[in-house]
Amino acid sequence: MSPVTPAQIELAGIERVFHLGDSEVHALRNLNLSIAAGEYVAVMGPSGSGKSTLLNLLGLLDRPNTGLYRLEGRDVTTLSPDEQARVRSQRIGFVFQSFHLVPRLTAAENIALPMVLAGLAPAQRAVRVKQALKDYGLENRADHRPDELSGGQRQRVAIARATIMQPAMILADEPTGNLDRATGEEVIRLLEGLNASGVTLIMVTHDASLGARAHRQLLMEDGAVKQDHARH
């Protein structure tokens, strides 16, 4: 795979408020954050602290109420939904706890999906999928649907799908949450390998030992970053 230009993130004065009935929930409060290209960041904190809201916002799945989000120097908060979708497709890969694979598609078809949506030619898709299946040890699982795969295999398919467009940034939300420890370790090594190749990796986790592996830990509480610790 060709090298990518890693993501650089700047958040300034980010607020995200949800209205539940008559009450307001401040999911993110005046958040200011910079993440350099190629960093490996763990986002930690109790449930309801704003971790997933932050990840959704970074992934352009949600918009802030106020504030600025620059991705690779570009203000992405002002983009139209179509423009945001294009940035998501080309620059951002997602890995979720529950895999989010399409049940009726085979492993190969799930991996190819982002390229189909981006309009890549079938011949180009076939070459990339073949290489991804090889890279992730899934060659003998290409024609299997998700319900015919183990948890570890499903997550490898999900990571292959997340990286098939060669994104600059991977957002991982509890990527080992549904896996046993040995399989989880294998998945984390895959993600760390991608980070070592220059991809920015941002991972939400409740697992302190997992978070300690990241080069930087953000501890969130009540929608704000309470601690920002970098390991040198």
C-alpha positions as CSV (number, residue, x, y, z in Angstrom):
1,M,0.0,0.0,0.0
2,S,1.2,3.5,-0.8
3,P,2.1,5.8,2.2
4,V,-0.6,8.2,3.3
5,T,-0.4,11.7,4.6
6,P,-1.3,11.3,8.3
7,A,-4.2,13.4,9.8
8,Q,-3.6,16.5,11.9
9,I,-6.5,17.5,14.1
10,E,-7.4,20.8,15.7
11,L,-10.5,21.4,17.8
12,A,-11.2,24.8,19.2
13,G,-14.1,25.8,21.5
14,I,-16.1,22.7,20.6
15,E,-19.5,22.4,22.2
16,R,-22.0,19.6,21.7
17,V,-25.3,19.8,23.4
18,F,-28.1,17.2,23.2
19,H,-31.7,18.2,24.0
20,L,-33.5,15.4,25.9
21,G,-37.1,16.5,26.7
22,D,-36.8,19.8,28.6
23,S,-33.2,19.2,29.7
24,E,-29.9,19.9,28.0
25,V,-27.0,17.5,28.1
26,H,-23.6,19.0,27.5
27,A,-21.7,16.1,25.9
28,L,-18.7,18.2,25.0
29,R,-17.8,21.4,26.8
30,N,-15.5,24.1,25.3
31,L,-13.1,21.4,24.0
32,N,-9.7,22.5,22.7
33,L,-7.5,19.7,21.4
34,S,-4.6,19.2,18.9
35,I,-3.6,15.8,17.6
36,A,-0.4,15.7,15.5
37,A,-0.1,13.6,12.4
38,G,0.7,10.0,13.1
39,E,-0.1,10.1,16.8
40,Y,-1.5,7.1,18.8
41,V,-4.1,8.4,21.2
42,A,-6.2,6.6,23.8
43,V,-9.4,8.3,24.9
44,M,-10.5,7.1,28.3
45,G,-13.0,8.0,31.0
46,P,-16.3,6.9,32.6
47,S,-19.5,6.2,30.6
48,G,-21.1,9.5,29.7
49,S,-17.9,11.5,29.7
50,G,-18.1,12.4,26.0
51,K,-15.7,9.8,24.5
52,S,-18.1,8.5,21.9
53,T,-19.4,11.9,21.1
54,L,-15.8,13.1,20.5
55,L,-15.1,10.1,18.2
56,N,-18.3,10.7,16.2
57,L,-17.4,14.3,15.8
58,L,-13.9,13.5,14.7
59,G,-15.3,11.0,12.2
60,L,-17.8,13.6,10.8
61,L,-20.7,11.5,11.9
62,D,-21.9,14.4,14.0
63,R,-21.5,18.2,14.0
64,P,-20.7,20.4,17.0
65,N,-23.1,23.1,18.1
66,T,-20.3,25.6,18.2
67,G,-16.5,25.6,17.6
68,L,-14.0,24.8,14.9
69,Y,-12.8,21.4,13.7
70,R,-9.8,21.5,11.3
71,L,-8.7,18.3,9.7
72,E,-5.4,18.5,7.8
73,G,-5.7,22.3,7.9
74,R,-9.2,22.3,6.5
75,D,-12.2,23.6,8.4
76,V,-14.5,20.5,8.0
77,T,-17.4,21.8,10.2
78,T,-18.6,24.1,7.4
79,L,-18.6,21.5,4.7
80,S,-21.9,20.3,3.2
81,P,-23.1,16.7,4.1
82,D,-21.9,15.5,0.7
83,E,-18.4,17.1,1.2
84,Q,-18.2,15.6,4.7
85,A,-19.1,12.2,3.3
86,R,-16.3,12.5,0.8
87,V,-13.8,13.3,3.5
88,R,-15.1,10.4,5.6
89,S,-14.7,8.0,2.7
90,Q,-11.2,9.2,1.7
91,R,-9.5,10.2,4.9
92,I,-11.1,8.3,7.9
93,G,-11.4,4.7,8.7
94,F,-13.8,3.3,11.5
95,V,-13.4,0.2,13.6
96,F,-16.3,-0.5,16.0
97,Q,-16.7,-2.9,19.0
98,S,-19.6,-4.7,17.3
99,F,-17.8,-4.9,13.9
100,H,-20.8,-3.3,11.9
101,L,-20.3,-5.7,9.0
102,V,-23.2,-6.2,6.5
103,P,-24.6,-9.7,7.3
104,R,-25.6,-10.7,3.8
105,L,-22.2,-9.7,2.2
106,T,-19.1,-12.0,2.2
107,A,-15.9,-11.0,3.8
108,A,-14.5,-9.9,0.4
109,E,-17.7,-7.9,-0.4
110,N,-17.6,-6.2,3.0
111,I,-14.0,-5.1,2.5
112,A,-14.8,-3.8,-1.0
113,L,-17.8,-1.8,0.2
114,P,-16.1,1.6,0.8
115,M,-14.5,1.4,-2.7
116,V,-17.9,0.6,-4.3
117,L,-19.4,3.6,-2.5
118,A,-16.5,5.8,-3.7
119,G,-17.0,4.6,-7.3
120,L,-13.7,2.8,-7.8
121,A,-13.5,0.6,-10.9
122,P,-14.1,-3.2,-10.3
123,A,-10.7,-4.2,-11.5
124,Q,-9.0,-1.8,-9.0
125,R,-11.3,-3.0,-6.2
126,A,-10.4,-6.7,-7.0
127,V,-6.7,-6.0,-6.7
128,R,-7.0,-4.1,-3.4
129,V,-9.4,-6.7,-1.9
130,K,-7.1,-9.6,-2.8
131,Q,-4.2,-7.8,-1.2
132,A,-6.2,-7.0,1.9
133,L,-7.4,-10.6,2.3
134,K,-3.8,-11.7,2.1
135,D,-2.5,-8.9,4.5
136,Y,-5.1,-9.9,7.2
137,G,-4.9,-13.6,6.8
138,L,-8.4,-13.9,5.4
139,E,-7.7,-15.5,2.0
140,N,-9.5,-18.7,3.0
141,R,-12.5,-16.7,4.4
142,A,-13.1,-14.5,1.4
143,D,-16.5,-16.1,0.5
144,H,-17.7,-16.5,4.1
145,R,-20.4,-14.2,5.5
146,P,-20.0,-12.6,9.0
147,D,-22.1,-15.3,10.7
148,E,-19.6,-17.9,9.4
149,L,-16.6,-16.1,10.9
150,S,-15.1,-16.0,14.4
151,G,-15.0,-12.7,16.4
152,G,-11.4,-12.2,15.6
153,Q,-11.9,-12.8,11.9
154,R,-14.9,-10.4,11.8
155,Q,-12.8,-7.7,13.4
156,R,-10.0,-8.3,10.9
157,V,-12.5,-7.9,8.1
158,A,-13.7,-4.7,9.7
159,I,-10.1,-3.4,9.9
160,A,-9.4,-4.4,6.3
161,R,-12.6,-2.5,5.3
162,A,-11.6,0.5,7.4
163,T,-8.2,0.7,5.7
164,I,-9.0,-0.2,2.1
165,M,-9.3,3.4,1.1
166,Q,-5.9,4.1,2.7
167,P,-7.2,6.7,5.2
168,A,-5.0,9.1,7.1
169,M,-6.8,8.4,10.4
170,I,-8.4,5.4,12.1
171,L,-11.0,5.9,14.8
172,A,-11.5,2.7,16.9
173,D,-14.3,2.5,19.4
174,E,-13.7,-0.3,22.0
175,P,-12.1,-2.4,19.1
176,T,-11.5,-5.4,21.5
177,G,-14.7,-5.1,23.5
178,N,-16.3,-8.3,22.1
179,L,-13.1,-10.3,21.8
180,D,-11.2,-12.6,24.2
181,R,-7.9,-11.3,25.4
182,A,-5.6,-13.3,23.0
183,T,-7.7,-12.3,20.0
184,G,-7.9,-8.7,21.3
185,E,-4.2,-8.6,21.5
186,E,-3.9,-9.7,17.9
187,V,-6.3,-7.0,16.8
188,I,-4.5,-4.2,18.7
189,R,-1.2,-5.3,17.2
190,L,-2.8,-4.9,13.7
191,L,-4.0,-1.4,14.6
192,E,-0.6,-0.5,16.1
193,G,1.1,-1.8,13.0
194,L,-1.0,0.6,10.9
195,N,0.0,3.5,13.3
196,A,3.6,2.5,12.9
197,S,3.2,3.0,9.1
198,G,2.1,6.6,9.7
199,V,-1.7,6.4,10.2
200,T,-3.1,8.5,13.0
201,L,-4.8,6.1,15.5
202,I,-7.4,7.4,18.0
203,M,-8.9,4.7,20.2
204,V,-11.7,4.8,22.8
205,T,-11.2,2.2,25.5
206,H,-12.3,1.4,29.0
207,D,-9.3,-1.0,29.4
208,A,-6.5,0.8,31.3
209,S,-3.9,-1.7,30.2
210,L,-4.9,-1.1,26.6
211,G,-4.9,2.7,27.0
212,A,-1.4,2.5,28.6
213,R,-0.1,1.2,25.2
214,A,-1.0,4.4,23.4
215,H,1.6,7.2,23.2
216,R,-0.9,9.6,24.6
217,Q,-3.8,9.2,27.0
218,L,-6.7,11.7,27.1
219,L,-8.9,11.3,30.3
220,M,-12.4,12.7,29.7
221,E,-14.9,13.7,32.4
222,D,-18.2,15.6,31.9
223,G,-17.4,16.5,28.3
224,A,-14.0,17.9,28.9
225,V,-10.4,16.6,28.8
226,K,-9.3,16.4,32.5
227,Q,-5.9,14.9,31.9
228,D,-3.7,14.8,28.8
229,H,-0.7,12.6,29.3
230,A,1.9,11.9,26.7
231,R,4.4,9.0,27.1
232,H,8.0,9.9,26.0
